[in-house]
C-alpha cells in the first residue's frame, strides 16, 4: 500500500484516489451510523450529488430498518437498477442550473415527508449540489426567476457561500424552511461539506438550518428585491436538529498527504482556502512551483470563473489547470492535477485537468490555441487537444476541489 506508481501522472491520480476514498459518501455515512444511531425503522431523505453513495451507507447499517426513502441526485449520478425492489424512490434532477426537474423534485420531497408516519425518525443526508437539485419556490416566484438568478450568479463567478445566501432568499425549503415539513418527527442530518468553513447553514443552502443572513455583495435591483423579500420571511426561531459533518475537504487533503508520506514523498500542504479567479490562481501556483522545493504540493478550495457572453467548454478546475500549464510551459519535472472531488467540473462530465510543461505545446499541435481558449472559457477544448483531461465519473462525494502537484528533484529531470 505504501508504494505509488512510478509514472508521475499515475502517482497524482493515485493520490486523488486516496483522497476520494477517505471522503466517500458510503463509508462516511456508514461510520457515522455505526458510531451512533437510534434503534428501529427510519425514513431516509438523501439529496445531492453524493446522494446514492450516502444512501448506500445508510442501507449498509439500517438494512431492513430503512422503511422508506427518497434519493434526489444529478442526472447520471445514480444507477436506478440498484434501488429496484427497495423502498427507495429515485429522482434524477438538474445541476448546475435548476430547471423544471428541480421543482418536480421539490414537490416529490414534500410529498415524501408528508407520507412519513408521525414519530418515525427521519435521517437526512445532504451533499453538494442539493441547492440546484431540489427546490420549492417562495410564493410569487417562477422558474424563470430562479433560472435568471442562477445564471447571473454563475456568470459572475460568485463563491458558493454567496450563491447559497442568495438561493435562501428565493426558496421555501432552504434556510431551515424544510423543518416546517418535518414537523415533530425526530430528525438527524449527516452532511458532506462542499463549502468554505464547513458551515451547515450554507451546505445545500441550509435545508435544516434556520438562517437569514443577507448576501454580503451588491446585487442587481431585480435580484435584491426577490432576495430581501424572501429573507424577511425565512424561519428564525426553530433550532436546527442534530447535524454531523461526515466528510470535509480537510479530510481529503489529509488522506492525500498520508498516502504520499507513506510512499516516502516530501509533502508540502499549503494551508488556507484556495479561492478567487481560477486563471489567476492557476498562474500563481505555476509561478510558485517553478521555484518550489521538490515533492508533493497540496491545495484545496474552490475557485471561480467569470464567464464571457458565449463560454466554451470547461469548468473552474480545467481553467485553473490550463492557466497553470501556460506558466510552466517548457519546464521539465513538473506535473499538476486540478480536479473536482465530485467527478464533474462546471457543466462538463470531466473532473478537471492534469498538466505538465508540455501541455501548452501539445494543445497547439492538436489544433487549439490555449491562450484563446482561456479567454473564451474554453479550457476543456484545449486540454482535450493536449490529452490532459481527467475523467473519473461520479465519485460518490463532493468536498470541493483538490490541486495536487508533483515536482521532481533536479537529478531526476
C-alpha positions in Angstrom: 0.0 0.0 0.0 2.9 2.4 0.7 4.3 2.4 -2.9 3.0 4.7 -5.5 3.1 4.2 -9.3 6.4 5.2 -10.9 4.9 7.3 -13.7 4.2 10.9 -12.4 0.7 11.2 -13.8 -0.3 7.9 -12.3 1.2 9.0 -9.0 -1.0 12.1 -8.9 -4.1 10.1 -9.8 -3.3 7.6 -7.1 -3.2 10.4 -4.6 -6.5 11.7 -5.8 -7.9 8.2 -5.4 -6.7 8.1 -1.8 -8.3 11.4 -1.0 -11.6 10.3 -2.6 -11.6 7.1 -0.7 -11.3 8.9 2.6 -14.4 11.1 1.9 -16.5 8.7 0.0 -20.2 9.1 0.9 -20.9 5.4 1.6 -18.1 4.9 4.0 -18.6 8.2 5.7 -22.3 7.6 6.4 -21.6 4.0 7.4 -19.0 5.2 10.0 -21.4 7.8 11.4 -24.3 5.5 11.8 -22.3 2.6 13.3 -21.0 5.1 15.9 -24.5 6.1 16.8 -28.0 5.5 15.6 -31.4 5.2 17.1 -32.9 1.7 17.0 -35.8 0.8 14.8 -37.2 1.8 11.4 -36.2 5.1 9.7 -37.2 7.2 6.8 -34.2 8.4 4.8 -34.0 11.5 2.5 -30.8 11.8 0.5 -30.2 14.9 -1.6 -27.1 15.9 -3.5 -24.5 14.7 -6.0 -23.3 12.1 -3.4 -26.9 11.1 -2.5 -26.6 7.5 -3.8 -23.4 6.7 -2.1 -24.6 8.2 1.2 -27.9 6.3 1.0 -25.9 3.1 0.3 -24.0 3.8 3.6 -27.3 4.2 5.4 -28.6 0.9 3.9 -25.4 -0.9 5.0 -26.3 -0.1 8.6 -30.1 0.1 8.7 -30.8 -2.9 6.5 -34.5 -3.8 6.8 -34.9 -0.8 9.2 -34.8 1.5 6.1 -38.6 1.8 6.0 -38.9 4.3 3.2 -36.5 6.5 1.3 -36.2 9.3 -1.4 -33.0 9.8 -3.3 -32.6 13.0 -5.4 -29.4 13.4 -7.3 -27.8 14.8 -10.5 -28.8 13.0 -13.7 -26.2 10.3 -14.4 -25.1 10.0 -10.8 -27.3 7.1 -9.9 -27.9 3.5 -11.0 -31.7 3.1 -10.7 -31.3 -0.7 -11.0 -29.6 -0.6 -7.6 -32.8 0.5 -5.9 -35.3 -1.8 -7.6 -37.1 -3.9 -5.0 -36.2 -1.5 -2.2 -38.5 1.1 -0.5 -36.4 3.9 -2.1 -37.8 6.2 -4.8 -35.1 7.7 -7.2 -35.3 11.1 -8.8 -32.7 12.5 -11.2 -32.7 16.2 -11.3 -30.8 19.2 -12.8 -27.4 20.7 -12.0 -25.8 23.2 -12.0 -28.7 25.2 -13.4 -32.1 24.3 -11.9 -35.0 23.5 -14.2 -38.5 22.0 -14.0 -37.0 18.8 -12.8 -35.7 20.7 -9.7 -39.2 21.9 -8.9 -40.6 18.4 -9.5 -38.0 17.0 -7.1 -39.1 19.7 -4.5 -42.7 18.6 -4.8 -41.7 15.0 -4.5 -39.7 15.8 -1.4 -42.7 17.4 0.3 -45.0 14.5 -0.7 -42.4 12.1 0.7 -42.2 13.8 4.0 -45.9 14.2 4.2 -46.2 10.4 4.0 -43.7 9.6 6.7 -45.7 8.5 9.8 -45.6 10.7 12.8 -42.9 9.6 15.2 -40.8 7.8 12.6 -37.2 9.1 12.7 -36.0 10.8 9.6 -32.4 10.6 8.5 -31.5 13.5 6.1 -28.3 13.1 4.0 -27.1 16.2 2.3 -24.2 16.8 -0.1 -23.1 19.4 -2.6 -25.5 20.1 -5.5 -28.6 20.0 -3.3 -29.2 23.7 -3.9 -29.9 23.2 -7.6 -31.3 19.7 -7.5 -34.3 20.3 -5.3 -36.4 23.5 -4.9 -39.7 24.7 -3.7 -40.0 28.4 -4.7 -41.3 31.1 -2.4 -44.8 32.2 -3.3 -44.8 34.7 -6.2 -41.6 33.5 -7.8 -41.4 31.5 -11.0 -38.9 29.0 -12.6 -37.8 31.8 -14.9 -36.9 34.0 -11.8 -34.9 31.1 -10.4 -33.0 30.4 -13.6 -32.3 34.1 -14.2 -30.8 34.3 -10.7 -28.7 31.2 -11.0 -27.4 32.3 -14.5 -26.4 35.6 -13.1 -24.6 34.0 -10.2 -22.7 31.6 -12.3 -21.8 34.2 -15.0 -20.4 36.5 -12.3 -18.3 33.8 -10.6 -19.8 34.1 -7.2 -18.3 32.0 -4.4 -20.5 29.1 -3.3 -21.3 30.7 0.1 -22.6 33.9 -1.5 -24.6 31.8 -4.0 -26.3 29.9 -1.3 -27.2 33.0 0.7 -28.9 34.3 -2.4 -30.7 31.0 -3.0 -32.1 31.0 0.5 -34.0 34.2 -0.3 -35.8 32.5 -3.2 -36.7 29.3 -1.5 -39.5 28.0 0.7 -37.4 25.0 1.9 -33.9 26.4 2.3 -32.6 28.5 5.3 -34.4 26.0 7.5 -37.6 26.1 5.6 -37.7 22.3 5.3 -38.1 22.0 9.1 -41.8 23.1 8.8 -42.4 20.0 6.6 -40.6 17.6 9.0 -42.9 18.6 11.9 -42.3 16.9 15.2 -40.6 13.8 13.7 -37.1 13.0 15.2 -34.5 14.3 12.6 -30.8 13.7 12.3 -28.7 15.2 9.5 -25.5 13.9 8.1 -23.6 16.3 5.8 -20.8 16.2 3.3 -19.4 19.7 3.1 -18.8 21.4 -0.2 -18.5 25.0 1.2 -15.7 27.0 2.8 -15.7 26.8 6.6 -17.9 23.7 6.5 -20.9 25.8 7.7 -24.1 23.6 7.9 -26.2 26.7 7.2 -24.5 27.0 3.8 -24.3 23.3 2.7 -27.2 22.7 0.4 -28.4 26.3 1.3 -29.2 25.2 4.8 -32.2 22.9 4.3 -32.2 22.1 8.1 -30.7 25.3 9.5 -32.8 28.4 10.2 -30.6 31.3 8.9 -31.5 34.6 7.3 -28.2 36.3 6.8 -28.2 38.6 3.7 -25.6 38.3 0.9 -22.6 40.4 1.5 -22.2 41.6 -2.1 -24.1 44.1 -4.2 -26.9 42.6 -6.2 -28.8 43.9 -9.2 -32.0 45.6 -8.2 -34.3 42.9 -9.6 -32.4 40.2 -7.6 -32.0 42.2 -4.5 -35.8 42.7 -4.3 -36.5 39.0 -4.6 -33.9 38.0 -2.0 -34.8 40.7 0.6 -38.5 39.6 0.4 -37.6 36.0 1.0 -35.1 36.6 3.8 -37.7 38.7 5.6 -40.0 35.7 5.9 -37.3 33.0 6.5 -37.7 31.0 9.7 -35.6 32.2 12.6 -36.9 30.7 15.8 -36.6 26.9 15.5 -33.2 25.4 16.3 -31.6 23.0 13.8 -31.8 19.3 14.5 -28.7 17.3 15.4 -26.2 17.7 12.5 -22.9 15.9 11.8 -20.2 16.6 9.2 -19.1 13.2 7.9 -16.7 14.3 5.2 -14.8 17.5 4.5 -12.1 19.0 2.3 -9.6 18.8 5.2 -10.2 15.0 5.4 -9.5 14.6 1.7 -6.2 16.7 1.9 -5.1 14.7 5.0 -5.6 11.4 3.2 -3.6 12.5 0.1 -0.8 13.7 2.4 -0.7 10.5 4.4 -0.6 8.4 1.2 2.2 10.5 -0.2 4.3 10.4 3.0 3.8 6.6 3.3 5.4 6.3 -0.1 8.4 8.4 1.0 7.4 11.7 -0.7 8.2 15.0 0.8 4.8 16.6 1.3 4.0 20.4 1.3 0.5 21.0 2.4 -0.3 24.7 1.7 -2.8 26.0 4.3 -5.6 28.4 3.6 -8.5 28.1 1.2 -7.8 28.3 -2.5 -10.3 30.7 -3.9 -10.7 33.6 -6.3 -10.3 33.7 -10.1 -9.3 30.3 -11.4 -7.0 31.7 -14.1 -5.1 34.0 -11.7 -4.7 31.2 -9.1 -3.5 28.7 -11.8 -0.9 31.2 -13.0 0.2 31.9 -9.4 0.5 28.3 -8.5 2.5 27.7 -11.7 4.9 30.5 -10.8 5.3 29.2 -7.3 6.1 25.7 -8.5 8.9 26.9 -10.7 10.8 27.9 -7.5 9.3 25.4 -5.1 11.0 22.5 -3.3 10.7 19.1 -4.8 7.9 16.8 -3.6 4.1 16.7 -3.5 2.3 20.0 -3.0 -1.3 20.1 -1.9 -4.0 22.8 -2.1 -7.8 22.7 -1.6 -10.7 25.1 -2.1 -12.9 26.3 -4.9 -12.1 29.0 -7.4 -14.4 30.8 -9.8 -14.5 31.7 -13.4 -16.2 34.9 -14.8 -17.8 33.7 -18.0 -17.8 35.6 -21.3 -21.1 36.0 -23.2 -20.7 32.7 -25.1 -18.5 30.5 -23.0 -16.9 27.4 -24.4 -16.3 24.0 -22.8 -14.8 23.7 -19.3 -15.0 24.4 -15.6 -13.0 26.1 -12.9 -10.5 23.2 -12.5 -9.9 22.9 -16.2 -9.4 26.7 -16.4 -7.0 26.7 -13.5 -5.1 23.7 -14.9 -4.7 25.3 -18.3 -3.6 28.7 -16.9 -1.1 26.8 -14.7 0.2 24.9 -17.8 0.8 28.2 -19.5 3.1 29.4 -16.7 5.2 26.1 -16.6 5.3 25.6 -20.3 8.7 24.3 -21.4 9.8 23.3 -17.9 10.5 19.6 -17.1 9.8 17.8 -13.9 6.5 19.5 -13.0 3.0 17.9 -13.1 -0.2 19.2 -11.6 -3.7 17.8 -11.2 -6.7 20.1 -10.5 -10.0 18.2 -10.0 -13.5 18.5 -8.6 -13.9 15.8 -6.0 -17.5 15.0 -7.2 -16.1 14.0 -10.6 -17.5 16.9 -12.5 -16.3 20.4 -13.3 -18.7 23.1 -14.2 -21.3 21.8 -16.7 -19.0 19.2 -18.1 -18.6 15.5 -17.2 -14.8 15.8 -16.8 -13.3 16.3 -13.3 -10.5 18.6 -14.3 -7.1 18.5 -15.9 -3.6 17.0 -15.3 -1.0 19.2 -16.9 2.8 19.5 -17.3 5.4 21.6 -19.1 4.4 20.1 -22.4 0.6 20.7 -22.2 0.7 24.1 -23.9 2.6 22.8 -26.9 0.5 19.6 -27.2 -2.6 21.8 -27.3 -1.2 23.8 -30.2 -0.2 20.7 -32.0 -3.7 19.4 -31.5 -5.1 22.4 -33.3 -6.1 24.6 -30.3 -4.7 28.0 -29.2 -4.6 27.7 -25.4 -4.4 31.5 -24.9 -7.6 31.9 -26.9 -9.2 29.0 -25.0 -8.6 30.7 -21.7 -10.1 34.0 -23.0 -13.2 32.1 -24.2 -13.6 30.0 -21.1 -12.9 27.0 -23.3 -10.2 25.3 -21.3 -11.8 21.9 -21.8 -11.2 22.0 -25.6 -7.5 22.9 -25.1 -7.0 20.2 -22.5 -8.7 17.6 -24.8 -6.4 18.6 -27.6 -3.4 18.1 -25.3 -4.7 14.8 -24.0 -4.8 16.2 -20.5 -8.5 16.0 -19.4 -9.2 13.9 -16.2 -12.4 11.9 -16.2 -13.2 9.9 -13.0 -17.0 9.5 -13.4 -19.2 10.3 -10.4 -17.2 9.7 -7.2 -19.9 9.4 -4.5 -18.6 12.5 -2.7 -18.3 16.3 -3.1 -15.8 18.2 -0.9 -14.9 21.0 -3.4 -11.6 20.9 -5.4 -8.1 19.5 -5.0 -4.9 20.7 -6.6 -2.1 18.2 -6.3 1.3 18.9 -7.8 4.5 16.9 -8.1 7.9 18.4 -8.6 10.8 16.0 -9.3 14.2 16.5 -7.8 16.7 18.1 -10.1 18.6 14.9 -10.6 15.5 13.1 -12.0 14.8 15.7 -14.7 
